[in-house]
């Protein structure tokens, strides 16, 4: 290690000590503002310098015990400070103790030529310390249902996914358990983000946010809920139309994000199709929104937890089936067979055919134009199905408010396909 080359005055190691001092001052600045804290600006700065110094001396003598002993001494000293002189609010000081020990370790890390990592960790540490009220408020808003959702997603991602074989099986080698479950994780993650945000924000931000988050979880479920409530009044019908249109436009964004993650090479072809559909739909939706002068309460969409194991298994099975039929019909009937699958499967789920098309494109079994066309057909099919829900459940009044927006999205997508 180059630090073992000791020069006469030692000035060459000054930058490391300055970096340690900066880290200690950064974390200590936040702790200084806490009246109950037994360690502040100077203490944290000195501890960071001590970490660097003991690391240097340990390297010199070739033994880690000096560094370990310094760590233990810092811990014992700060614990003793809280034990012998408790604060007025009986704060045990565990956060400050942990921060001080971490500061010592960061000082040592700098000596071992990990300055960038140490600075990043110091910034993260200071951020966590400073935003204590916000983090506490966030945890209080978390319900048992939210925690279960997060734990289920972790099971899907870090327990089930790693044990699945990453190998192709079956006809057309279409079944890869690891790849199929990876798509389940991707869709569940996107849906979970919208699901949690939807329940946290509730009705506080009105129709636009409800439409955006509802579409992120399930545009079909959102359409069904607001179609049922649209009959109560003319204002409710207009508000429901805005929510339904926004939820459908989020599907376009969702498909674009999925494509960017799974198959970035298709994005240049898919982006104009999805982008024009989104642009045309937004213009009509904004015009409808400007006509409203009310903030009437809106019902919350009744959505299922997307990370529940049965729901994840159902999507995985649907994706595998759609993938097989897409490969099979593409083989025996060309692109026409794929488009039939897209038309049928898109009625209930756009994600499965989208992921299937992206997978076949990555395997060079589909041209980029064919994959984009299949995704567009699935979206149009899904939009037709949702418009049917609007007509039969919400009635003609809601259908009239929704029709222009759906037509605009359809025209935009069709124009994008024509430009391929």
N, C-alpha and C positions, 0 to 999 in steps of 0.2 A: 504493500500500500504506500502511495506516495507521501502520506503524512508521517511515515516512519523515518523519512529523511529529514533529520532535525537540523536546521540551520542555526547559526550562532545567536541571532536576535529573536527568532521566532515570529517575525513580523508577517511572514507569508501566510500564517494561519489566522490573521486578524479578520479577513472577510467571513470566515465561519463563525467567529464569535459575534460579529456584528449582525449576522443573520439570526443567530440565537437570541440576541438582545431584542431584535425587531419582533420576533415571534413572542417572546415573553411580554413585551410591552403591549402587543396586540391583544393577547388573551387577558393580561392583567388590567388593561383599560376597561374591559367589560366588567370584570370582577370588582374593580374599584368603585363602580357605581352601585354595588350591592352593599347596603349598610350592614347586613348580617355576615358578610364575608370576612374571614380572618386573614385572608391573603389578598393583596391588591397589586397595584402597578409595580412597585419595587420588588415585592416578593416573587412574582412570576418572572420578572426580568432576571433576577438573581438565580432562580432555580433553573431557568433555561441555560444561562451561562454555566452553571454548575454541571448540567448534563453534558454540555460540550467539553468542559474541562476534564471531567472524570472519564469520558470516552477517550479523550486524547491521552490521558495518563495511563489508562488501561491498555491502549495500543502500545504505548512506550514500554511498559513492563511485561506485555504479552500475557496478561491475565484479566479475565472479565470480572473478577471479584470486586475490584474497586468500583466499577460501574454499578454492579448489583447492590453493593453496600450503600452507595450514595442514594440509590432509589429507595432503599428501605428506610434510610435516615430521614429523607424528605417526607415519606409517608408517616412515620412515627411522630415527627415534629408537628405536622399539621393536625393529626388526630389528637395529639396531646393538647394542642391549642384549643380545640373545641371542647375537649373533655374537662380541662381545668378552668375554662372561662366560657361557659355556655352563653349563647346569644339570648336576647330578650324574648324572641319568639320561639326559642328552643329548636332552632334550625340545626340538625345534626351535621350539616356541612358536607354531606357526601358528594355533592356536585363539585364543590370547590376542591375537595380532596382529589377526586378523579381528574379534574382539570389540571391541578398542580403536578400530579404524577405524570400525566400525559405531556405537560410542558417540559418536564425533565427528560422524558423519552424523546421528544422532538429535538431537544438540544443535542442529545446524543446522536440522533439520526443525522443531523447536519454534519457532524464530524465524519460520519461514514459515507460522505459524498451523496447524500440523498436530500439535498437542499430543496429541490422543487417539490418533492413529495411532502417534506416537513412543512413547507409554507402552505401547501394546499390543505393539509390536515389542520394546521393552525387556523386557517380561514373557516373551515367547516366547523371546528370546535367553537370558535367565537360566535359564529352564526347560531349554532345550537344553544349556546348560553344566552345570547341576546334575545332570541325569540321564544323564551320560556312561556310568556303568557299566551302567545298564539298557539304553541304546541300543546299547552295544557287545554286550551279551548277546543282544539281539534280532537283531542282524545276524549273530551267530555261529550262531543257530538257523535262520536262513534258509538253505534248501538251494537248489541250482541250480534244482530243480523249482519252488520257491516264487518265485524271481526271474523265471523264465520265465512263470509264471502272471501275475505283476504286469505284466510287459512286454506280454504278450498283451492284457491288459485295457486297458492304455494305448493299444495299437494300435486296438482296437475302438472306444475312446471318442474319441481325439484325432486319429486318422488316417483311419479309415473313415467315421465319423459325419459330420464336417464336409463331406465331398465329395459326400454323397448328396443328391439334389434333394428339397426339401421341397414336394412337389406330389402331388396325388391323380391316380391313373391307373386305367384298367380299368373293368370293370363295377361299378356302384354306387360308383365312386370309392373303392374299398376299399383300393387299393394306394398307400401313401405310403412310398417307400423310407426317407426320413429318420425318419418316425414308427415304422416297423417296426424299424429298427435301433436306435432309441432304446429300444424295449422289450427288444431283445437286450442292450443295455448294462445296463439296469436289472436284468434277471434274472441276467445274468452277474456283476454287482457283488454282488448279494445272495448268490449261490452261492459266489463267490470268498471272501467274508468268512468263511463257514462252512467252506469248504474249507481255507483257511490255518489258521484257529483249530483245526480238527479235527486237523490234522497237528502243530500245535505242542503241543497239550495231550495228545495221545495218550491213554493209559489212566489218566492221573494222577488224574482226577476222577470216574471211575466211570460208572455207567449213566446218571444224569441228564444230564450234560453231553454224553456221546456221543449220547444221543437227541436233545438240542436241536440240536447241531451237525450231526449226521447228517441231521436233518430239514431243516435250512437248506440243505444241499447237495442231497440227494435222499432223500426219505422212502421211495421205492420201492426204491432200492438198499440203504438201511439195513434195510428189512424183509427183503429177499432174503438179505442177509448173516447176520442174526441168526436167521432161520428155519432156515438150514442148520446153525447151531451149537446150536440149541435141543435137539437130540436127544441131546446128550452126557450130560446129567444133569437132574434135576428143578430144581436150583438154577439151572442155566444156562437152563432154559426160563423160569423166573420172571424172571430178569434180562433175558433177551431180550424178554420180553413188555413189561417196563417201557420198554426202549429203543424198541421198535416203537411203542408207544402215544404216547410223548413225541414221536417223530419225526412222527407223524401230527398231533399237536396243534400242532406248529410250523408245519405247512402252514396252519392256520387263522390263525395270527399273520402268516405270510408273505403270505397273500391280503389281509389287512387293511392291511398296510403298502403293498402294491402299489396297493391302491385309494386309500389316502391320498395317494400320490405322483401317480398318474395321473389320478384322478377324485375329488377330495375331496368333491364334491357328493353322491356316493353313499354316503359313509361312514356317515351317520346311519341309513341303511337296512340297510347291510351289517353294521355293528358288532353289533347285537343277535343276528343269526343266527350270526355267527362267535363272538361272546362266549359265548353259551349252549352252543354245541358245545364250546368250550374249557373252560368251567367244569365241565360235566358230566364231560368226559373226565378232567380233572385230579383230580376227587374220586375216581374209581375208581382212577386210576393211583397216587395217593398212598396209598390203602388197600392196594394191592398192594405198594407199596414198603415200607410199614411192616412187612409180614409177613416181609421179608427180613432176615437177620442175617449177611450175608456181603459180602465185597468181592472176590469171585472176579474174576480177570482176564477182560476181555472183548476179543474180536477187534475190530480196526479195520475200519470199513466200507471196502470197496474202491470208491472213487468216482473218476470221471473229472474231469480238470481242466475246469471249466466255461468257461474262457476260450479254449480251443483253437479255432482258426478253423473247422475242420469242425463242431465241436459248436455254435458260435455260428451258423454258416450253416444247420445243420439246424433249430435252434430258430426262426431267422428264417423259413425256408421253411414250417415247421409253423404258425407264427403267421399267416403270410400266407394259407395254405390254409384254416385254421380261420376266419379273418376273412372270407374270401370266402364260404365255405359258410354261415356264420352270417348274413351279410347277404342272401344269395340265398334260403335257406330261410325266413328271417324275412319276406322279401318275398312269397314265394309260399304259405307255409303258416302265417304268423303266428308267435306265440310257440312253438307246438308244434314247428315246424321248428327253432328255435333250441335248444329243450330236447333234441331228438334229437342235435344236434351236440354239445351239452354232455355228454350221456350217453355218447356214443361217444368223443369226444376226451379226456374226463376219465379214461378207463381208463388212459391212458398219461401224460398231461401235463395238469395243472390250470392251469398258468400261461398257456398259449396261449388257452384259452377264456375265462379270466378277463380277460386283456388285450383280447381281441376284444369281449367284452361291455362292458367299460368304454369302449372306443373307440366302439362303436355307440351307447352311452348319451350320450357327449359329442356325437355327431353328431345327437342327437335322433331316432335310428331305433329306440330302445328306451326303454320306460318304466323307471323305477327299480326297480319290483317285478320286471319281467321280467329285468333284468340281475342282480339279486340272486338270483333263483330259478335262473337259468342257472349262476351260480357255485356255488351250493349243490348243484345236481344234479351238477356236475362233481366236486365234492369227495366227495359220497356215492358216485359211480361209482368214483372212484379208491380210496376206502376199501374198497369191495366187492372190487375187483381185488386189493388188498393182502391182504385176508382170504383170498382164494383162494390166494395165494402161501403164506400161513401154513399153510393146511390141507394143501396138496399137498406142500409142502417141509418144513415144520416138524412136521407131524403133529398129531394130535388133542390131545395134551397141551398144546402151545403154543397151539393154537386155543382151548382152554377158558380159558386165562389171558388171551388177547387179546379174546375175544368180548365180555365185559362192558364193556371200555373202548370198543371200537368201537361197540357198541350205544348206550352213553351219549352218545358224540359225535353219532351219528346222530339220537338222540332230541332232543338239544339243538338241532341245526341245524333239524330238522323243526319243533320248537316255535317257533324263531325265525321260520321261514317262515310258520307259522300266525298269528303276531302281526303280520305285515305288513299 
